[in-house]
Amino acid sequence: MIILNIGDELTYGQVVNTNASFMCAQFTAAGFPVEEVVVIGDNAAAIVDAVAAAFQKTDILVISGGLGPTKDDITKQQICHYFDVPLVENAEVLCQIEALLANRGVAMSEINRLQAQIPQGAIAMPNYLGTAPGLWLEQHNKLLIALPGVPFEMKALLIEEVLPRLKARFLHDGHNEHIVHKVIQTTGIPESTLSDKLESWEMALPPTIALAYLPRPGIVRLRLTGQSCDLAQLEADMNCQIEKLTQLLGEHIFSYENNQIEEVVAALLLRKEPATLACAESCTGGYLSHLITSVPGSSRYFKGSIVSYSNEIKRNILNVRELNLKKHGAVSEYTVNDMAINTLGLFETDYSIAVSGIAGPDGGTPEKPVGTVWIAVATPTRIVTREFHFGDFGRDRVIQSSAIAALNMLRLELLRDL
Amino acid sequence: MIILNIGDELTYGQVVNTNASFMCAQFTAAGFPVEEVVVIGDNAAAIVDAVAAAFQKTDILVISGGLGPTKDDITKQQICHYFDVPLVENAEVLCQIEALLANRGVAMSEINRLQAQIPQGAIAMPNYLGTAPGLWLEQHNKLLIALPGVPFEMKALLIEEVLPRLKARFLHDGHNEHIVHKVIQTTGIPESTLSDKLESWEMALPPTIALAYLPRPGIVRLRLTGQSCDLAQLEADMNCQIEKLTQLLGEHIFSYENNQIEEVVAALLLRKEPATLACAESCTGGYLSHLITSVPGSSRYFKGSIVSYSNEIKRNILNVRELNLKKHGAVSEYTVNDMAINTLGLFETDYSIAVSGIAGPDGGTPEKPVGTVWIAVATPTRIVTREFHFGDFGRDRVIQSSAIAALNMLRLELLRDL
């Protein structure tokens, strides 16, 4: 399978291509590995060339983008050009567009009516979130699937229409070669240290299993990919290697799945329900709370936060002692201790996290350079505090690394309390 | 120019390819338009094939990924294979790696020493943030540039090494055809309404200027691309069209640059320095504060937030009246009014924003479905409140749309106060 994402906004670099990663993940998991992703602009000749080049290498091409109602959207016309078929109005699609617009209280315009035209011979896959239907077009053993580029429309169509149709069409008689992915996520250990620690284990991996390192701020994900015709043996080998990895890395591993550390923390807090959490954030400025509340159902344990972006707020709302601010500064063990303890009282929670640091680009000093961050975690019975140095690699990176480190400190304390 | 991003994590969809958008934006702005982005896995044959295919179409190929120290990184070997040259140790690179590791207090390992090997004939571009140098290799009028895949290393190398070298090498005698991009960012108006409003203006655009719509949650960006040999005339035409657009769209336009709405709000607040801001967030859970504090220097006007993720916190810390919570509920005009007014007092600020809504997936009712959000903005002299319906298109989307709408309400009030 090849994926073709179309849009000048992509080759100009004006938007990040999140569609590609979503599509790759979904198709890979469904048993349709992606050989290549190609990104081109809204250019008629480039579209036809890319479709032709893709069908030289693969039998299934999935396109996203350029199906919208505006004049710069030309994908549908170029598909017709490649397959040499006309556009024809589809009555069913027209009905769906009318219903969608009526629901939004919008009248049908000429532009919207054009959206009901699809290449002759194509099946229209209904889009309940927008006016551009998905297209499924098979000719001479080649399958072209076209989806709108708006991410939430593409996602809904892919999950509800494309995957079930692909499975029904191609997977009826099973595969020969099995591919199994396992992700092991680590935190609190840099990639090079991890690599040294795993060297002899990695050398001894069986030839059916490959390892890859996927670093991001604060986290290194290890991906094991197994490939074999004997699925049972492969699963057993993978589990045995993961067992060894667990012994080598211990509590640096926070997950054996493709989830986020805030989801792991959420599950630990729910095991202690009705345990509650609140935060006091300085340099992370709300990002830690955002990660926590990005988990559906987080209101069961999360009561809230104080973002204290000035010393005055640390003093007046969080009751940080003036003495500590003056003598040790806002970025210090003393201040985050006060923040964490008083957050417990203010929100009446069992757990709290406090973060204070220098995210940059300004505010660093020789003693406390940009990237210096203090984090405190308070539990029902104790408080632990740690200093971190995330370096001067950009404000975003310090904020992200701090929030991950804070969630990891809470995770370790929750594990200790189980 | 073609960009080739290499990594199984990309074709498996395990990470989002932010490198591609960064590279496209930088190269386009520097006068090197990107024709195509290709993404493939860590597969030796696929790498050699992709390099060969790219050099059929272009003279400059920029590769990222697969230069790391671990065994799954094979890009360097495949470059040698394609150009038929050996890997040789580079003394200068070795020194740089030694200095980098010493600075981190890490000893040189065998793995790190391998990083000093580069293809014969290549120039090593120093990487001060990691052990993999950038590579610049010219042969038979084809230029291959290889960069590490770790985003912050790639970015530093691209800005500090690649762009200056490209400009020195290719742009000495000027271009013939000029390409000018202008971005006009709108908010508070859906894409289809915008498209209807702009239809006759768009039809009358001169042939040298093209329009594209780039929607994202809460924001539609309009991109005008002008292409002509006469730069002065083109600039004049573009400015004239933007003038017309401004008359059509008025205060829906929040920026004529490629910046974020939080940066526009930041600039407006700084014009009123020492004006200050605080927030009270319920459904946005810290995301609004995160956007505000993602702007460097935001501590000059932002004092902090209360994330009140339970009614108890709304009552006890934000002093929302029990009467309002009981009679009208947490998601109501009355509650966000109380939240905004009391936030002014609690943080002693000139402005405040309060947000309360139902982000989903649970918590919706027939009267207040998922996506219902109330937002209040308090200024030194007034308070404005609005209800929004962002629909049930996913928790993330409701959170993002709410934060953008909140920033836009504050922007409009700040404009009124100028």
Contacts between the chains, C-beta under 8 A, distances in Angstrom:
chain1	res1	chain2	res2	distance
A	8	B	212	5.7
A	8	B	223	7.4
A	8	B	225	7.2
A	9	B	212	6.8
A	9	B	214	4.8
A	9	B	223	7.0
A	10	B	20	7.6
A	10	B	21	7.3
A	10	B	24	7.0
A	10	B	37	7.1
A	11	B	24	5.5
A	11	B	28	7.5
A	11	B	33	7.5
A	11	B	34	4.8
A	11	B	35	7.2
A	11	B	36	7.3
A	11	B	37	6.7
A	12	B	24	6.0
A	12	B	25	6.7
A	12	B	28	5.2
A	12	B	34	7.8
A	12	B	181	6.9
A	12	B	223	7.6
A	13	B	20	7.4
A	13	B	21	4.5
A	13	B	22	6.4
A	13	B	23	6.8
A	13	B	24	3.1
A	13	B	25	2.9
A	13	B	26	7.1
A	13	B	27	7.8
A	13	B	28	6.1
A	13	B	34	7.6
A	14	B	21	7.5
A	14	B	25	6.7
A	14	B	183	7.3
A	14	B	214	6.2
A	14	B	221	7.3
A	14	B	223	6.8
A	14	B	258	7.2
A	15	B	21	6.5
A	15	B	214	6.3
A	15	B	216	7.1
A	16	B	16	6.2
A	16	B	17	7.5
A	16	B	18	5.3
A	16	B	20	7.9
A	16	B	21	4.5
A	17	B	16	7.4
A	17	B	17	5.5
A	17	B	20	5.9
A	17	B	21	6.5
A	17	B	37	7.9
A	18	B	16	5.3
A	20	B	10	7.6
A	20	B	13	7.4
A	20	B	16	7.9
A	20	B	17	5.9
A	20	B	39	6.8
A	21	B	10	7.3
A	21	B	13	4.5
A	21	B	14	7.5
A	21	B	15	6.5
A	21	B	16	4.5
A	21	B	17	6.5
A	22	B	13	6.5
A	23	B	13	6.7
A	24	B	10	7.0
A	24	B	11	5.5
A	24	B	12	6.0
A	24	B	13	3.0
A	25	B	12	6.7
A	25	B	13	2.9
A	25	B	14	6.7
A	26	B	13	7.0
A	27	B	13	7.7
A	28	B	11	7.5
A	28	B	12	5.1
A	28	B	13	6.1
A	33	B	11	7.5
A	34	B	11	4.8
A	34	B	12	7.8
A	34	B	13	7.5
A	35	B	11	7.2
A	35	B	40	7.3
A	35	B	41	7.9
A	35	B	46	7.3
A	36	B	11	7.3
A	36	B	38	6.4
A	36	B	39	6.7
A	36	B	40	5.3
A	36	B	46	7.5
A	36	B	50	7.7
A	37	B	10	7.1
A	37	B	11	6.7
A	37	B	17	7.9
A	37	B	37	7.8
A	37	B	38	7.2
A	37	B	39	3.8
A	37	B	40	7.9
A	38	B	36	6.5
A	38	B	37	7.2
A	38	B	38	5.6
A	38	B	39	7.7
A	39	B	20	6.7
A	39	B	36	6.7
A	39	B	37	3.7
A	39	B	38	7.7
A	39	B	39	7.6
A	40	B	35	7.3
A	40	B	36	5.3
A	40	B	37	7.9
A	41	B	35	7.8
A	42	B	212	7.1
A	46	B	35	7.3
A	46	B	36	7.4
A	50	B	36	7.7
A	68	B	191	7.9
A	68	B	213	7.0
A	69	B	192	7.0
A	69	B	195	6.5
A	70	B	191	7.9
A	70	B	195	5.5
A	70	B	211	7.9
A	70	B	212	7.6
A	70	B	213	5.0
A	71	B	202	6.6
A	71	B	211	7.2
A	72	B	210	6.8
A	72	B	211	6.6
A	72	B	212	4.4
A	72	B	213	7.0
A	106	B	192	6.6
A	106	B	193	7.8
A	109	B	192	7.5
A	109	B	196	6.0
A	111	B	192	7.7
A	111	B	195	6.4
A	111	B	196	7.4
A	111	B	199	7.6
A	112	B	192	7.1
A	129	B	393	6.7
A	131	B	192	7.7
A	150	B	215	6.4
A	152	B	393	5.1
A	152	B	394	6.3
A	152	B	397	6.4
A	181	B	12	6.8
A	183	B	14	7.3
A	191	B	68	7.9
A	191	B	70	7.9
A	192	B	69	6.9
A	192	B	106	6.6
A	192	B	109	7.6
A	192	B	111	7.7
A	192	B	112	7.2
A	192	B	131	7.7
A	193	B	106	7.8
A	195	B	69	6.5
A	195	B	70	5.5
A	195	B	111	6.3
A	196	B	109	6.0
A	196	B	111	7.3
A	199	B	111	7.5
A	202	B	71	6.6
A	210	B	72	6.7
A	211	B	70	7.8
A	211	B	71	7.2
A	211	B	72	6.6
A	212	B	8	5.7
A	212	B	9	6.7
A	212	B	42	7.1
A	212	B	70	7.6
A	212	B	72	4.3
A	213	B	68	7.0
A	213	B	70	5.0
A	213	B	72	7.0
A	214	B	9	4.8
A	214	B	14	6.3
A	214	B	15	6.3
A	215	B	150	6.4
A	216	B	15	7.1
A	221	B	14	7.2
A	223	B	8	7.3
A	223	B	9	7.0
A	223	B	12	7.6
A	223	B	14	6.8
A	225	B	8	7.2
A	258	B	14	7.2
A	279	B	307	7.7
A	281	B	286	7.6
A	284	B	290	7.9
A	285	B	289	5.7
A	285	B	290	5.8
A	285	B	292	7.2
A	285	B	293	2.7
A	285	B	294	7.3
A	285	B	298	7.5
A	285	B	302	7.9
A	286	B	281	7.6
A	286	B	286	3.7
A	286	B	287	6.8
A	286	B	288	7.0
A	286	B	289	2.9
A	286	B	290	4.1
A	286	B	292	7.6
A	286	B	293	6.2
A	286	B	305	6.1
A	286	B	307	7.1
A	287	B	286	6.8
A	287	B	290	4.4
A	287	B	293	7.8
A	288	B	286	7.0
A	289	B	281	8.0
A	289	B	285	5.7
A	289	B	286	2.9
A	289	B	289	7.6
A	289	B	290	8.0
A	289	B	307	4.8
A	290	B	284	7.9
A	290	B	285	5.8
A	290	B	286	4.1
A	290	B	287	4.4
A	290	B	289	8.0
A	290	B	290	5.0
A	290	B	399	7.9
A	292	B	285	7.2
A	292	B	286	7.6
A	293	B	285	2.8
A	293	B	286	6.2
A	293	B	287	7.8
A	293	B	307	7.5
A	293	B	309	6.5
A	293	B	399	8.0
A	294	B	285	7.3
A	294	B	395	7.3
A	294	B	396	7.0
A	294	B	399	7.4
A	296	B	360	7.5
A	296	B	361	5.5
A	296	B	362	7.1
A	296	B	395	5.9
A	297	B	362	7.0
A	298	B	285	7.5
A	298	B	309	7.3
A	299	B	309	5.5
A	299	B	310	6.6
A	302	B	285	8.0
A	302	B	309	5.1
A	303	B	309	5.8
A	303	B	310	4.9
A	303	B	312	7.0
A	303	B	313	5.6
A	304	B	306	6.6
A	304	B	307	4.5
A	304	B	308	4.9
A	304	B	309	4.5
A	304	B	310	6.6
A	304	B	313	4.5
A	304	B	317	7.5
A	305	B	286	6.1
A	305	B	305	7.4
A	305	B	306	7.4
A	305	B	307	3.9
A	305	B	309	7.9
A	306	B	304	6.6
A	306	B	305	7.4
A	306	B	306	6.2
A	306	B	307	7.8
A	307	B	279	7.7
A	307	B	286	7.1
A	307	B	289	4.8
A	307	B	293	7.5
A	307	B	304	4.5
A	307	B	305	4.0
A	307	B	306	7.8
A	307	B	307	7.1
A	308	B	304	5.0
A	309	B	293	6.5
A	309	B	298	7.3
A	309	B	299	5.5
A	309	B	302	5.1
A	309	B	303	5.7
A	309	B	304	4.5
A	309	B	305	8.0
A	310	B	299	6.5
A	310	B	303	4.8
A	310	B	304	6.5
A	312	B	303	7.0
A	312	B	348	7.8
A	313	B	303	5.6
A	313	B	304	4.5
A	313	B	347	6.4
A	317	B	304	7.5
A	317	B	346	6.8
A	317	B	347	7.7
A	346	B	317	6.8
A	347	B	313	6.4
A	347	B	317	7.8
A	348	B	312	7.8
A	360	B	296	7.5
A	361	B	296	5.5
A	362	B	296	7.1
A	362	B	297	7.0
A	393	B	129	6.7
A	393	B	152	5.1
A	394	B	152	6.3
A	395	B	294	7.3
A	395	B	296	5.9
A	396	B	294	7.1
A	397	B	152	6.4
A	399	B	290	8.0
A	399	B	293	8.0
A	399	B	294	7.5
